[in-house]
Amino acid sequence: MNIMFKTQGPPPALAETGTPRVRFTELSAGYPGRPVLHQLDAEIPSLAITALVGPNGSGKSTLLGVIAGVIQPTSGRLHHVGNRPPAFVPQRSAVADVLPLTVRQTVEMGRWGDRGPWRRLTRQDRATVDQSMERLGITDLATRQLGELSGGQRQRALIAQGLAQESDLLLLDEPTTGLDLDAKDRISALLTELAADGVTVVHATHDLEAARSADACLLLRDGHLAGQGHPEQLLTASALAQIWQPA
């Protein structure tokens, strides 16, 4: 069943953002022998926070991967506006605890796209890393091993790595899953600050409170777009009941 909910249009704050940062048309994607996304048509507004919402298996992570460029569409069109590649922050569970990386080394990896993994970081690179760590409040954790950190600390280190890429499009996969309330609030406040500073933020989540604090929302079910619009208008009890009901 493919359910489509539409709102009456974006609120004024979204209307002012102008040209969408990302637009996709009839977009399909998946893995060998396993299609996941089916004919999606949607836009990601610039200078705003967009939440990708849906049950597990709805295609949120796959869509993030397509926008990030790490998963190739099988059909359809994907259009980016901007000169920098997206910065992609995967789920914490996708980063192995056994890797012998310090927090600073983890954040420095964000400069590899410009510098490469084998070239020495420049003074400007180091300054960018310092600023990213300071913004996430993890400067005092610089020498700690990534695997030793709490969930919230580790998530902040990964987001700092994303910031170090200096992209105007930040993609995050379940950035607040498994975190305590204080850590969730801190990350939510940071995302709001980033959008105000000119960064387009897209995060996949099944946390409805996090989704409701976004500026825009794409609602996914079984790889289909079930709705797009402002969370206040889109994430109603009746709509969510249909999205989360058994297929």
C-alpha positions in Angstrom: 0.0 0.0 0.0 1.4 3.4 -1.0 -0.1 6.3 1.1 0.6 9.9 0.2 0.0 12.7 2.6 0.4 16.3 1.4 0.5 19.5 3.3 -0.9 22.8 2.1 2.6 24.2 1.4 5.7 25.1 3.5 5.6 27.6 6.3 7.1 31.1 5.6 10.5 30.1 7.0 10.8 27.3 4.4 9.5 29.4 1.5 12.3 31.9 2.1 15.1 29.4 1.5 14.7 29.6 -2.3 16.3 27.0 -4.5 16.3 23.5 -3.0 19.7 22.2 -2.0 18.8 18.7 -3.3 16.1 17.6 -5.7 15.3 14.1 -6.8 12.9 12.9 -9.5 11.6 9.3 -10.0 14.6 8.2 -7.9 15.0 4.4 -7.3 17.9 2.7 -5.5 18.9 -0.4 -3.7 21.3 -3.3 -3.6 21.9 -6.3 -5.9 18.7 -8.3 -5.9 17.1 -6.0 -3.3 15.4 -2.8 -4.5 14.8 -0.4 -1.6 13.7 3.0 -2.9 10.9 3.3 -5.5 10.3 6.3 -7.7 10.8 9.1 -5.1 10.0 12.7 -6.1 11.0 15.3 -3.4 13.1 18.3 -2.5 15.5 19.1 0.3 15.2 22.8 1.2 18.3 24.9 1.6 19.4 26.3 4.9 17.0 24.1 6.9 16.8 20.9 8.8 15.0 18.1 7.0 14.1 14.9 8.9 13.7 11.5 7.1 11.1 9.6 9.1 9.8 6.1 8.8 10.0 2.6 10.4 13.1 0.5 10.2 13.4 -0.8 6.7 11.6 2.1 5.1 14.6 3.3 3.2 15.9 6.2 5.3 19.5 5.1 5.4 19.5 4.2 1.7 18.2 7.6 0.8 20.9 9.3 2.8 23.5 7.1 1.1 22.2 8.1 -2.3 22.2 11.8 -1.4 25.8 11.4 0.0 26.9 9.7 -3.3 28.0 6.4 -1.7 25.0 4.5 -3.2 24.2 4.9 -6.9 20.6 5.3 -8.0 19.3 2.5 -10.2 17.0 5.0 -12.0 15.8 8.6 -11.8 17.6 11.9 -11.4 19.4 13.5 -8.4 20.4 17.1 -8.6 22.6 19.0 -6.1 22.9 22.8 -5.8 26.3 23.6 -4.3 30.0 23.3 -5.0 31.0 21.1 -2.0 30.3 17.4 -1.7 28.0 16.4 1.2 29.4 15.5 4.6 28.0 12.1 5.6 27.9 11.0 9.3 26.9 7.3 9.5 25.3 5.6 12.5 27.5 5.1 15.5 27.2 1.3 15.1 28.7 1.6 11.6 32.1 2.7 13.1 34.1 -0.1 14.6 35.0 0.2 18.3 38.2 -1.8 17.7 39.8 0.9 15.4 42.7 2.4 17.4 41.7 6.0 16.7 41.8 8.9 19.1 39.0 11.5 19.0 41.3 14.0 17.2 42.4 11.4 14.6 38.7 10.7 14.0 37.9 14.4 13.4 41.1 14.8 11.2 39.6 12.2 8.8 37.1 14.8 7.9 40.0 16.6 6.0 40.9 13.6 3.9 38.5 14.6 1.1 40.5 17.7 0.5 44.0 16.6 1.6 44.0 12.8 1.1 44.8 10.2 3.8 48.6 10.3 3.3 49.4 14.0 3.0 50.2 16.1 6.1 47.5 18.4 7.3 48.2 22.1 6.7 47.9 24.8 9.4 44.5 25.6 8.0 43.4 22.0 8.2 44.5 21.8 11.8 42.6 25.0 12.6 39.5 23.6 11.0 39.8 20.4 13.1 40.3 22.5 16.3 37.2 24.6 15.5 35.1 21.6 14.8 36.1 19.9 18.1 35.5 23.1 20.0 32.1 23.6 18.5 31.1 20.0 19.6 32.6 20.5 23.1 35.1 17.6 22.7 38.5 19.4 22.8 39.2 17.9 26.2 38.6 14.4 24.7 41.2 14.8 21.9 43.6 12.0 23.1 40.9 9.6 24.2 40.2 6.4 22.1 37.0 6.6 20.2 35.9 3.2 21.6 36.3 4.4 25.2 33.7 7.2 24.8 30.1 7.3 25.9 27.4 7.2 23.2 26.9 10.9 23.3 30.6 11.7 23.2 31.2 9.4 20.3 28.3 10.9 18.3 29.7 14.4 18.9 33.1 13.2 17.6 31.5 11.8 14.4 29.6 15.0 13.9 32.8 17.0 14.4 34.3 14.9 11.7 31.4 15.9 9.4 31.9 19.6 10.3 35.6 19.3 9.5 34.6 18.6 5.9 33.4 22.2 5.6 30.4 21.2 3.5 27.1 23.2 3.3 25.2 19.9 3.3 25.4 17.7 6.4 23.8 14.2 6.3 23.4 12.3 9.6 22.0 8.8 10.1 20.1 8.4 13.4 22.3 11.0 15.2 20.4 10.8 18.5 19.5 7.1 18.7 20.5 5.5 22.0 21.5 8.8 23.6 20.2 10.2 26.9 18.0 13.3 26.9 20.8 15.7 27.6 22.9 14.4 24.7 19.9 14.5 22.4 19.1 18.1 23.4 22.7 19.2 22.8 22.9 17.7 19.3 19.4 19.1 18.4 20.6 22.6 19.5 23.8 22.2 17.4 21.8 21.2 14.3 19.7 24.3 14.7 22.8 26.5 15.0 24.3 24.9 11.9 21.2 25.6 9.8 21.2 29.2 11.0 24.9 29.4 10.0 24.2 28.3 6.4 24.4 24.5 6.5 21.6 22.4 5.1 21.0 19.5 7.5 19.3 16.2 6.7 19.0 13.5 9.3 17.3 10.1 9.3 15.4 9.3 12.5 12.6 7.3 14.0 12.6 9.7 17.0 9.4 11.6 16.5 10.4 14.4 18.9 13.6 15.0 16.9 11.6 14.9 13.7 9.0 17.5 15.0 11.8 19.9 15.7 12.9 19.9 12.1 11.9 22.5 9.5 10.8 19.9 6.9 10.0 16.2 6.8 10.0 13.4 4.3 7.9 10.4 5.4 8.9 7.0 4.1 7.2 3.7 4.1 8.5 0.5 2.4 10.8 2.6 0.2 8.0 4.9 -1.1 7.5 8.5 -0.3 4.4 8.7 1.9 4.4 12.4 2.4 6.5 15.6 2.5 6.0 18.9 4.2 6.3 20.6 7.6 6.4 18.2 10.5 3.6 19.9 12.4 1.3 19.3 9.4 2.7 16.0 8.3 3.3 14.0 11.5 -0.3 13.6 12.7 -1.6 10.7 14.7 -3.6 9.4 11.8 -0.8 9.6 9.3 1.7 7.9 11.6 -0.8 5.1 12.4 -1.0 4.3 8.7 2.8 4.5 8.2 3.6 2.2 11.1 0.9 -0.3 10.5 1.9 -3.8 9.2 2.4 -3.9 5.5 
